[in-house]
Protein backbone atom coordinates (compact mmCIF):
# COMPACT_ATOMS: atom_id res chain seq x y z
CA UNK A 1 0.00 0.00 0.00
CA UNK A 2 3.04 2.29 -0.15
CA UNK A 3 4.25 1.78 -3.74
CA UNK A 4 2.64 2.62 -7.08
CA UNK A 5 4.37 0.90 -10.00
CA UNK A 6 3.09 1.41 -13.53
CA UNK A 7 3.90 1.05 -17.22
CA UNK A 8 2.46 3.53 -19.72
CA UNK A 9 2.45 3.28 -23.52
CA UNK A 10 0.46 4.54 -26.48
CA UNK A 11 -1.03 2.43 -29.25
CA UNK A 12 -0.14 2.87 -32.91
CA UNK A 13 -2.69 5.26 -34.47
CA UNK A 14 -3.32 2.95 -37.43
CA UNK A 15 -4.81 0.34 -35.11
CA UNK A 16 -7.31 2.66 -33.43
CA UNK A 17 -9.15 4.25 -36.35
CA UNK A 18 -12.94 3.98 -36.29
CA UNK A 19 -14.70 2.48 -38.16
CA UNK A 20 -12.22 -0.32 -38.68
CA UNK A 21 -12.84 -1.83 -42.10
CA UNK A 22 -10.65 -4.91 -41.96
CA UNK A 23 -8.65 -5.40 -45.13
CA UNK A 24 -9.55 -2.07 -46.78
CA UNK A 25 -6.56 0.23 -47.10
CA UNK A 26 -8.41 3.47 -46.33
CA UNK A 27 -11.82 4.99 -45.76
CA UNK A 28 -13.28 8.43 -46.25
CA UNK A 29 -14.32 9.70 -42.82
CA UNK A 30 -12.17 8.03 -40.22
CA UNK A 31 -12.39 9.03 -36.59
CA UNK A 32 -8.75 9.37 -35.58
CA UNK A 33 -8.21 8.55 -31.95
CA UNK A 34 -5.43 7.52 -29.66
CA UNK A 35 -5.32 4.85 -27.00
CA UNK A 36 -2.89 5.12 -24.09
CA UNK A 37 -2.68 2.10 -21.83
CA UNK A 38 -1.52 2.11 -18.22
CA UNK A 39 -0.67 -1.13 -16.45
CA UNK A 40 -0.61 -0.76 -12.68
CA UNK A 41 1.23 -3.72 -11.19
CA UNK A 42 -1.00 -5.81 -8.96
CA UNK A 43 -4.11 -3.83 -9.91
CA UNK A 44 -4.91 -3.97 -13.62
CA UNK A 45 -4.98 -2.04 -16.89
CA UNK A 46 -6.68 1.26 -17.71
CA UNK A 47 -7.11 2.54 -21.28
CA UNK A 48 -7.32 6.27 -21.90
CA UNK A 49 -8.99 7.24 -25.18
CA UNK A 50 -8.24 10.57 -26.86
CA UNK A 51 -9.47 12.13 -30.07
CA UNK A 52 -7.28 13.81 -32.67
CA UNK A 53 -7.80 17.21 -31.00
CA UNK A 54 -5.73 16.05 -27.98
CA UNK A 55 -2.02 16.01 -28.81
CA UNK A 56 0.09 13.09 -27.67
CA UNK A 57 3.13 13.95 -25.62
CA UNK A 58 4.27 14.64 -22.10
CA UNK A 59 1.05 16.40 -21.06
CA UNK A 60 -1.04 13.33 -21.88
CA UNK A 61 1.45 11.07 -20.13
CA UNK A 62 1.38 13.20 -16.97
CA UNK A 63 -2.43 13.28 -17.08
CA UNK A 64 -2.58 9.48 -17.17
CA UNK A 65 -0.05 9.16 -14.33
CA UNK A 66 -1.93 11.66 -12.18
CA UNK A 67 -5.23 9.86 -12.82
CA UNK A 68 -3.62 6.65 -11.52
CA UNK A 69 -2.27 8.48 -8.46
CA UNK A 70 -5.80 9.78 -7.76
CA UNK A 71 -7.14 6.21 -7.97
CA UNK A 72 -4.44 5.08 -5.53
CA UNK A 73 -5.41 7.83 -3.07
CA UNK A 74 -9.11 6.96 -3.38
CA UNK A 75 -8.40 3.30 -2.67
CA UNK A 76 -5.79 3.63 0.09
CA UNK A 77 -6.55 7.01 1.65
CA UNK A 78 -3.00 8.32 1.22
CA UNK A 79 -0.46 9.12 -1.47
CA UNK A 80 2.07 6.45 -2.43
CA UNK A 81 5.47 6.82 -0.78
CA UNK A 82 7.23 5.67 -3.95
CA UNK A 83 6.15 5.81 -7.59
CA UNK A 84 7.87 3.78 -10.30
CA UNK A 85 7.06 4.67 -13.92
CA UNK A 86 8.15 2.87 -17.05
CA UNK A 87 7.25 5.01 -20.06
CA UNK A 88 7.68 3.80 -23.61
CA UNK A 89 7.53 5.68 -26.88
CA UNK A 90 9.67 8.66 -25.92
CA UNK A 91 11.55 10.45 -28.69
CA UNK A 92 14.83 9.09 -27.33
CA UNK A 93 13.53 5.55 -28.07
CA UNK A 94 12.46 6.28 -31.66
CA UNK A 95 14.01 4.40 -34.58
CA UNK A 96 16.51 6.54 -36.48
Number of C-alpha atoms within 10 A of each C-alpha: 11 11 13 19 16 20 16 20 17 19 13 12 12 11 12 16 16 13 11 14 10 7 6 7 6 10 11 5 9 12 13 16 19 23 18 18 17 23 18 18 12 9 11 9 14 15 15 15 13 15 12 11 8 12 11 15 12 10 11 15 17 11 12 19 18 12 14 19 17 15 13 20 13 11 11 12 11 13 18 15 9 9 13 11 14 11 13 13 12 10 8 8 8 8 5 4
